[in-house]
């Protein structure tokens, strides 16, 4: 009887944890929307320029860290 009660308690704790993260994700999405809406044109252009400055490094195949290959392998293993 104690084991079943413990399992229910653990399952309920997991459900609460998942629900908390779901709510946190929704809150962070809302914060992101507000931050994007408050961006000035100058801030937006600066962000674009910053992103463009890192793009060449990612285009160099020797600079790939292996995450793409790892995800491709995981996708094959799931099938």
Jmol script that loads the backbone (N, CA, C; Angstrom):
load data "model"
ATOM      1  N   UNK A   1       0.822  -1.198   0.000  1.00  0.00           N
ATOM      2  CA  UNK A   1       0.000   0.000   0.000  1.00  0.00           C
ATOM      3  C   UNK A   1       0.861   1.254   0.000  1.00  0.00           C
ATOM      4  N   UNK A   2       1.925   1.229   0.776  1.00  0.00           N
ATOM      5  CA  UNK A   2       2.818   2.391   0.838  1.00  0.00           C
ATOM      6  C   UNK A   2       3.470   2.647  -0.513  1.00  0.00           C
ATOM      7  N   UNK A   3       3.850   1.584  -1.226  1.00  0.00           N
ATOM      8  CA  UNK A   3       4.494   1.727  -2.527  1.00  0.00           C
ATOM      9  C   UNK A   3       3.586   2.388  -3.550  1.00  0.00           C
ATOM     10  N   UNK A   4       2.307   2.002  -3.540  1.00  0.00           N
ATOM     11  CA  UNK A   4       1.348   2.604  -4.478  1.00  0.00           C
ATOM     12  C   UNK A   4       1.139   4.071  -4.148  1.00  0.00           C
ATOM     13  N   UNK A   5       1.086   4.387  -2.857  1.00  0.00           N
ATOM     14  CA  UNK A   5       0.905   5.777  -2.443  1.00  0.00           C
ATOM     15  C   UNK A   5       2.124   6.614  -2.830  1.00  0.00           C
ATOM     16  N   UNK A   6       3.298   6.011  -2.663  1.00  0.00           N
ATOM     17  CA  UNK A   6       4.526   6.717  -3.025  1.00  0.00           C
ATOM     18  C   UNK A   6       4.570   6.970  -4.533  1.00  0.00           C
ATOM     19  N   UNK A   7       4.163   5.981  -5.331  1.00  0.00           N
ATOM     20  CA  UNK A   7       4.146   6.150  -6.783  1.00  0.00           C
ATOM     21  C   UNK A   7       3.189   7.264  -7.200  1.00  0.00           C
ATOM     22  N   UNK A   8       2.000   7.317  -6.555  1.00  0.00           N
ATOM     23  CA  UNK A   8       1.049   8.379  -6.870  1.00  0.00           C
ATOM     24  C   UNK A   8       1.631   9.735  -6.517  1.00  0.00           C
ATOM     25  N   UNK A   9       2.313   9.809  -5.379  1.00  0.00           N
ATOM     26  CA  UNK A   9       2.926  11.068  -4.953  1.00  0.00           C
ATOM     27  C   UNK A   9       4.009  11.491  -5.933  1.00  0.00           C
ATOM     28  N   UNK A  10       4.832  10.540  -6.364  1.00  0.00           N
ATOM     29  CA  UNK A  10       5.892  10.843  -7.324  1.00  0.00           C
ATOM     30  C   UNK A  10       5.301  11.243  -8.675  1.00  0.00           C
ATOM     31  N   UNK A  11       4.261  10.566  -9.112  1.00  0.00           N
ATOM     32  CA  UNK A  11       3.621  10.898 -10.386  1.00  0.00           C
ATOM     33  C   UNK A  11       3.003  12.291 -10.314  1.00  0.00           C
ATOM     34  N   UNK A  12       2.380  12.612  -9.195  1.00  0.00           N
ATOM     35  CA  UNK A  12       1.791  13.938  -9.032  1.00  0.00           C
ATOM     36  C   UNK A  12       2.879  15.014  -9.017  1.00  0.00           C
ATOM     37  N   UNK A  13       4.000  14.734  -8.379  1.00  0.00           N
ATOM     38  CA  UNK A  13       5.115  15.691  -8.352  1.00  0.00           C
ATOM     39  C   UNK A  13       5.644  15.908  -9.767  1.00  0.00           C
ATOM     40  N   UNK A  14       5.738  14.838 -10.548  1.00  0.00           N
ATOM     41  CA  UNK A  14       6.190  14.969 -11.940  1.00  0.00           C
ATOM     42  C   UNK A  14       5.201  15.790 -12.761  1.00  0.00           C
ATOM     43  N   UNK A  15       3.907  15.566 -12.571  1.00  0.00           N
ATOM     44  CA  UNK A  15       2.893  16.343 -13.293  1.00  0.00           C
ATOM     45  C   UNK A  15       2.989  17.826 -12.928  1.00  0.00           C
ATOM     46  N   UNK A  16       3.176  18.105 -11.645  1.00  0.00           N
ATOM     47  CA  UNK A  16       3.305  19.503 -11.216  1.00  0.00           C
ATOM     48  C   UNK A  16       4.546  20.132 -11.826  1.00  0.00           C
ATOM     49  N   UNK A  17       5.658  19.374 -11.873  1.00  0.00           N
ATOM     50  CA  UNK A  17       6.913  19.874 -12.434  1.00  0.00           C
ATOM     51  C   UNK A  17       6.732  20.194 -13.913  1.00  0.00           C
ATOM     52  N   UNK A  18       6.086  19.294 -14.651  1.00  0.00           N
ATOM     53  CA  UNK A  18       5.852  19.515 -16.082  1.00  0.00           C
ATOM     54  C   UNK A  18       4.951  20.731 -16.276  1.00  0.00           C
ATOM     55  N   UNK A  19       3.892  20.827 -15.468  1.00  0.00           N
ATOM     56  CA  UNK A  19       2.982  21.967 -15.576  1.00  0.00           C
ATOM     57  C   UNK A  19       3.706  23.273 -15.261  1.00  0.00           C
ATOM     58  N   UNK A  20       4.563  23.264 -14.269  1.00  0.00           N
ATOM     59  CA  UNK A  20       5.324  24.473 -13.916  1.00  0.00           C
ATOM     60  C   UNK A  20       6.203  24.914 -15.088  1.00  0.00           C
ATOM     61  N   UNK A  21       6.876  23.967 -15.747  1.00  0.00           N
ATOM     62  CA  UNK A  21       7.723  24.322 -16.882  1.00  0.00           C
ATOM     63  C   UNK A  21       6.901  24.778 -18.077  1.00  0.00           C
ATOM     64  N   UNK A  22       5.706  24.201 -18.260  1.00  0.00           N
ATOM     65  CA  UNK A  22       4.831  24.641 -19.341  1.00  0.00           C
ATOM     66  C   UNK A  22       4.421  26.093 -19.100  1.00  0.00           C
ATOM     67  N   UNK A  23       4.034  26.405 -17.872  1.00  0.00           N
ATOM     68  CA  UNK A  23       3.647  27.781 -17.540  1.00  0.00           C
ATOM     69  C   UNK A  23       4.833  28.729 -17.668  1.00  0.00           C
ATOM     70  N   UNK A  24       6.007  28.274 -17.256  1.00  0.00           N
ATOM     71  CA  UNK A  24       7.210  29.101 -17.381  1.00  0.00           C
ATOM     72  C   UNK A  24       7.502  29.399 -18.840  1.00  0.00           C
ATOM     73  N   UNK A  25       7.364  28.395 -19.705  1.00  0.00           N
ATOM     74  CA  UNK A  25       7.578  28.590 -21.136  1.00  0.00           C
ATOM     75  C   UNK A  25       6.615  29.603 -21.718  1.00  0.00           C
ATOM     76  N   UNK A  26       5.351  29.523 -21.297  1.00  0.00           N
ATOM     77  CA  UNK A  26       4.358  30.481 -21.789  1.00  0.00           C
ATOM     78  C   UNK A  26       4.714  31.894 -21.313  1.00  0.00           C
ATOM     79  N   UNK A  27       5.147  32.013 -20.064  1.00  0.00           N
ATOM     80  CA  UNK A  27       5.535  33.316 -19.526  1.00  0.00           C
ATOM     81  C   UNK A  27       6.732  33.884 -20.289  1.00  0.00           C
ATOM     82  N   UNK A  28       7.735  33.044 -20.548  1.00  0.00           N
ATOM     83  CA  UNK A  28       8.923  33.507 -21.266  1.00  0.00           C
ATOM     84  C   UNK A  28       8.582  33.915 -22.699  1.00  0.00           C
ATOM     85  N   UNK A  29       7.654  33.195 -23.335  1.00  0.00           N
ATOM     86  CA  UNK A  29       7.206  33.602 -24.674  1.00  0.00           C
ATOM     87  C   UNK A  29       6.566  34.984 -24.633  1.00  0.00           C
ATOM     88  N   UNK A  30       5.776  35.227 -23.598  1.00  0.00           N
ATOM     89  CA  UNK A  30       5.132  36.534 -23.464  1.00  0.00           C
ATOM     90  C   UNK A  30       6.164  37.635 -23.236  1.00  0.00           C
ATOM     91  N   UNK A  31       7.160  37.352 -22.388  1.00  0.00           N
ATOM     92  CA  UNK A  31       8.226  38.329 -22.140  1.00  0.00           C
ATOM     93  C   UNK A  31       8.964  38.626 -23.439  1.00  0.00           C
ATOM     94  N   UNK A  32       9.256  37.587 -24.202  1.00  0.00           N
ATOM     95  CA  UNK A  32       9.962  37.769 -25.473  1.00  0.00           C
ATOM     96  C   UNK A  32       9.152  38.649 -26.426  1.00  0.00           C
ATOM     97  N   UNK A  33       7.829  38.412 -26.488  1.00  0.00           N
ATOM     98  CA  UNK A  33       6.983  39.240 -27.358  1.00  0.00           C
ATOM     99  C   UNK A  33       7.030  40.708 -26.937  1.00  0.00           C
ATOM    100  N   UNK A  34       6.957  40.967 -25.640  1.00  0.00           N
ATOM    101  CA  UNK A  34       7.018  42.348 -25.157  1.00  0.00           C
ATOM    102  C   UNK A  34       8.378  42.974 -25.464  1.00  0.00           C
ATOM    103  N   UNK A  35       9.447  42.217 -25.255  1.00  0.00           N
ATOM    104  CA  UNK A  35      10.785  42.751 -25.533  1.00  0.00           C
ATOM    105  C   UNK A  35      10.949  43.066 -27.013  1.00  0.00           C
ATOM    106  N   UNK A  36      10.452  42.181 -27.876  1.00  0.00           N
ATOM    107  CA  UNK A  36      10.553  42.437 -29.312  1.00  0.00           C
ATOM    108  C   UNK A  36       9.715  43.651 -29.716  1.00  0.00           C
ATOM    109  N   UNK A  37       8.555  43.786 -29.105  1.00  0.00           N
ATOM    110  CA  UNK A  37       7.703  44.929 -29.432  1.00  0.00           C
ATOM    111  C   UNK A  37       8.328  46.245 -28.989  1.00  0.00           C
ATOM    112  N   UNK A  38       9.143  46.203 -27.938  1.00  0.00           N
ATOM    113  CA  UNK A  38       9.770  47.419 -27.413  1.00  0.00           C
ATOM    114  C   UNK A  38      11.092  47.770 -28.093  1.00  0.00           C
ATOM    115  N   UNK A  39      11.572  46.901 -28.991  1.00  0.00           N
ATOM    116  CA  UNK A  39      12.839  47.183 -29.664  1.00  0.00           C
ATOM    117  C   UNK A  39      12.734  48.439 -30.521  1.00  0.00           C
ATOM    118  N   UNK A  40      13.753  49.255 -30.440  1.00  0.00           N
ATOM    119  CA  UNK A  40      13.817  50.383 -31.365  1.00  0.00           C
ATOM    120  C   UNK A  40      14.414  49.882 -32.674  1.00  0.00           C
ATOM    121  N   UNK A  41      14.266  50.664 -33.731  1.00  0.00           N
ATOM    122  CA  UNK A  41      14.866  50.278 -35.008  1.00  0.00           C
ATOM    123  C   UNK A  41      16.371  50.122 -34.871  1.00  0.00           C
ATOM    124  N   UNK A  42      16.986  51.032 -34.121  1.00  0.00           N
ATOM    125  CA  UNK A  42      18.439  50.967 -33.931  1.00  0.00           C
ATOM    126  C   UNK A  42      18.844  49.669 -33.231  1.00  0.00           C
ATOM    127  N   UNK A  43      18.109  49.278 -32.203  1.00  0.00           N
ATOM    128  CA  UNK A  43      18.421  48.031 -31.499  1.00  0.00           C
ATOM    129  C   UNK A  43      18.234  46.820 -32.415  1.00  0.00           C
ATOM    130  N   UNK A  44      17.184  46.846 -33.207  1.00  0.00           N
ATOM    131  CA  UNK A  44      16.930  45.732 -34.125  1.00  0.00           C
ATOM    132  C   UNK A  44      18.053  45.606 -35.150  1.00  0.00           C
ATOM    133  N   UNK A  45      18.469  46.739 -35.735  1.00  0.00           N
ATOM    134  CA  UNK A  45      19.562  46.704 -36.720  1.00  0.00           C
ATOM    135  C   UNK A  45      20.859  46.231 -36.085  1.00  0.00           C
ATOM    136  N   UNK A  46      21.120  46.655 -34.848  1.00  0.00           N
ATOM    137  CA  UNK A  46      22.334  46.215 -34.160  1.00  0.00           C
ATOM    138  C   UNK A  46      22.310  44.700 -33.945  1.00  0.00           C
ATOM    139  N   UNK A  47      21.157  44.178 -33.581  1.00  0.00           N
ATOM    140  CA  UNK A  47      21.031  42.732 -33.394  1.00  0.00           C
ATOM    141  C   UNK A  47      21.246  41.986 -34.701  1.00  0.00           C
ATOM    142  N   UNK A  48      20.686  42.518 -35.789  1.00  0.00           N
ATOM    143  CA  UNK A  48      20.869  41.893 -37.101  1.00  0.00           C
ATOM    144  C   UNK A  48      22.340  41.898 -37.491  1.00  0.00           C
ATOM    145  N   UNK A  49      23.003  43.032 -37.287  1.00  0.00           N
ATOM    146  CA  UNK A  49      24.424  43.120 -37.624  1.00  0.00           C
ATOM    147  C   UNK A  49      25.247  42.155 -36.789  1.00  0.00           C
ATOM    148  N   UNK A  50      24.903  42.006 -35.519  1.00  0.00           N
ATOM    149  CA  UNK A  50      25.620  41.055 -34.659  1.00  0.00           C
ATOM    150  C   UNK A  50      25.440  39.630 -35.157  1.00  0.00           C
ATOM    151  N   UNK A  51      24.229  39.292 -35.547  1.00  0.00           N
ATOM    152  CA  UNK A  51      23.975  37.943 -36.061  1.00  0.00           C
ATOM    153  C   UNK A  51      24.708  37.702 -37.370  1.00  0.00           C
ATOM    154  N   UNK A  52      24.742  38.698 -38.222  1.00  0.00           N
ATOM    155  CA  UNK A  52      25.429  38.541 -39.498  1.00  0.00           C
ATOM    156  C   UNK A  52      26.934  38.396 -39.302  1.00  0.00           C
ATOM    157  N   UNK A  53      27.464  38.961 -38.238  1.00  0.00           N
ATOM    158  CA  UNK A  53      28.907  38.869 -38.017  1.00  0.00           C
ATOM    159  C   UNK A  53      29.342  37.468 -37.607  1.00  0.00           C
ATOM    160  N   UNK A  54      28.432  36.657 -37.066  1.00  0.00           N
ATOM    161  CA  UNK A  54      28.811  35.295 -36.699  1.00  0.00           C
ATOM    162  C   UNK A  54      28.509  34.287 -37.793  1.00  0.00           C
ATOM    163  N   UNK A  55      27.727  34.659 -38.767  1.00  0.00           N
ATOM    164  CA  UNK A  55      27.333  33.718 -39.818  1.00  0.00           C
ATOM    165  C   UNK A  55      28.512  33.074 -40.550  1.00  0.00           C
ATOM    166  N   UNK A  56      29.574  33.816 -40.932  1.00  0.00           N
ATOM    167  CA  UNK A  56      30.658  33.166 -41.684  1.00  0.00           C
ATOM    168  C   UNK A  56      31.304  32.000 -40.934  1.00  0.00           C
ATOM    169  N   UNK A  57      31.416  32.092 -39.642  1.00  0.00           N
ATOM    170  CA  UNK A  57      31.993  30.995 -38.868  1.00  0.00           C
ATOM    171  C   UNK A  57      31.176  29.729 -38.953  1.00  0.00           C
ATOM    172  N   UNK A  58      29.872  29.869 -39.017  1.00  0.00           N
ATOM    173  CA  UNK A  58      29.003  28.698 -39.095  1.00  0.00           C
ATOM    174  C   UNK A  58      28.959  28.121 -40.505  1.00  0.00           C
ATOM    175  N   UNK A  59      29.395  28.886 -41.485  1.00  0.00           N
ATOM    176  CA  UNK A  59      29.386  28.367 -42.842  1.00  0.00           C
ATOM    177  C   UNK A  59      30.632  27.529 -43.125  1.00  0.00           C
ATOM    178  N   UNK A  60      31.616  27.625 -42.300  1.00  0.00           N
ATOM    179  CA  UNK A  60      32.862  26.877 -42.475  1.00  0.00           C
ATOM    180  C   UNK A  60      32.648  25.447 -41.970  1.00  0.00           C
ATOM    181  N   UNK A  61      32.669  24.444 -42.854  1.00  0.00           N
ATOM    182  CA  UNK A  61      32.418  23.059 -42.427  1.00  0.00           C
ATOM    183  C   UNK A  61      33.392  22.568 -41.361  1.00  0.00           C
ATOM    184  N   UNK A  62      34.608  23.070 -41.348  1.00  0.00           N
ATOM    185  CA  UNK A  62      35.564  22.617 -40.340  1.00  0.00           C
ATOM    186  C   UNK A  62      35.238  23.181 -38.958  1.00  0.00           C
ATOM    187  N   UNK A  63      34.368  24.219 -38.903  1.00  0.00           N
ATOM    188  CA  UNK A  63      34.010  24.819 -37.627  1.00  0.00           C
ATOM    189  C   UNK A  63      32.808  24.146 -36.982  1.00  0.00           C
ATOM    190  N   UNK A  64      32.228  23.161 -37.650  1.00  0.00           N
ATOM    191  CA  UNK A  64      31.051  22.482 -37.105  1.00  0.00           C
ATOM    192  C   UNK A  64      31.467  21.698 -35.870  1.00  0.00           C
ATOM    193  N   UNK A  65      30.663  21.816 -34.832  1.00  0.00           N
ATOM    194  CA  UNK A  65      31.034  21.190 -33.566  1.00  0.00           C
ATOM    195  C   UNK A  65      30.551  19.752 -33.448  1.00  0.00           C
ATOM    196  N   UNK A  66      29.792  19.259 -34.399  1.00  0.00           N
ATOM    197  CA  UNK A  66      29.335  17.877 -34.349  1.00  0.00           C
ATOM    198  C   UNK A  66      27.884  17.713 -33.935  1.00  0.00           C
ATOM    199  N   UNK A  67      27.235  18.779 -33.510  1.00  0.00           N
ATOM    200  CA  UNK A  67      25.845  18.660 -33.067  1.00  0.00           C
ATOM    201  C   UNK A  67      24.919  18.265 -34.214  1.00  0.00           C
ATOM    202  N   UNK A  68      25.196  18.778 -35.405  1.00  0.00           N
ATOM    203  CA  UNK A  68      24.343  18.438 -36.545  1.00  0.00           C
ATOM    204  C   UNK A  68      24.471  16.950 -36.848  1.00  0.00           C
ATOM    205  N   UNK A  69      25.687  16.455 -36.864  1.00  0.00           N
ATOM    206  CA  UNK A  69      25.907  15.035 -37.116  1.00  0.00           C
ATOM    207  C   UNK A  69      25.279  14.190 -36.016  1.00  0.00           C
ATOM    208  N   UNK A  70      25.376  14.652 -34.773  1.00  0.00           N
ATOM    209  CA  UNK A  70      24.792  13.927 -33.646  1.00  0.00           C
ATOM    210  C   UNK A  70      23.272  13.839 -33.790  1.00  0.00           C
ATOM    211  N   UNK A  71      22.637  14.945 -34.145  1.00  0.00           N
ATOM    212  CA  UNK A  71      21.182  14.937 -34.312  1.00  0.00           C
ATOM    213  C   UNK A  71      20.766  14.031 -35.469  1.00  0.00           C
ATOM    214  N   UNK A  72      21.557  14.012 -36.545  1.00  0.00           N
ATOM    215  CA  UNK A  72      21.252  13.120 -37.665  1.00  0.00           C
ATOM    216  C   UNK A  72      21.338  11.665 -37.220  1.00  0.00           C
ATOM    217  N   UNK A  73      22.328  11.346 -36.405  1.00  0.00           N
ATOM    218  CA  UNK A  73      22.472   9.988 -35.889  1.00  0.00           C
ATOM    219  C   UNK A  73      21.289   9.627 -34.996  1.00  0.00           C
ATOM    220  N   UNK A  74      20.888  10.535 -34.112  1.00  0.00           N
ATOM    221  CA  UNK A  74      19.733  10.282 -33.247  1.00  0.00           C
ATOM    222  C   UNK A  74      18.471  10.053 -34.072  1.00  0.00           C
ATOM    223  N   UNK A  75      18.309  10.813 -35.139  1.00  0.00           N
ATOM    224  CA  UNK A  75      17.138  10.648 -35.995  1.00  0.00           C
ATOM    225  C   UNK A  75      17.121   9.263 -36.633  1.00  0.00           C
ATOM    226  N   UNK A  76      18.300   8.787 -37.061  1.00  0.00           N
ATOM    227  CA  UNK A  76      18.383   7.434 -37.639  1.00  0.00           C
ATOM    228  C   UNK A  76      18.047   6.387 -36.602  1.00  0.00           C
ATOM    229  N   UNK A  77      18.553   6.572 -35.374  1.00  0.00           N
ATOM    230  CA  UNK A  77      18.319   5.585 -34.314  1.00  0.00           C
ATOM    231  C   UNK A  77      16.847   5.537 -33.896  1.00  0.00           C
ATOM    232  N   UNK A  78      16.142   6.657 -33.980  1.00  0.00           N
ATOM    233  CA  UNK A  78      14.716   6.674 -33.629  1.00  0.00           C
ATOM    234  C   UNK A  78      13.886   5.852 -34.595  1.00  0.00           C
ATOM    235  N   UNK A  79      14.320   5.813 -35.855  1.00  0.00           N
ATOM    236  CA  UNK A  79      13.567   5.055 -36.872  1.00  0.00           C
ATOM    237  C   UNK A  79      13.807   3.610 -36.671  1.00  0.00           C
TER     238      UNK A  79
END
end "model"
wireframe off; spacefill off
backbone 0.3
color backbone group
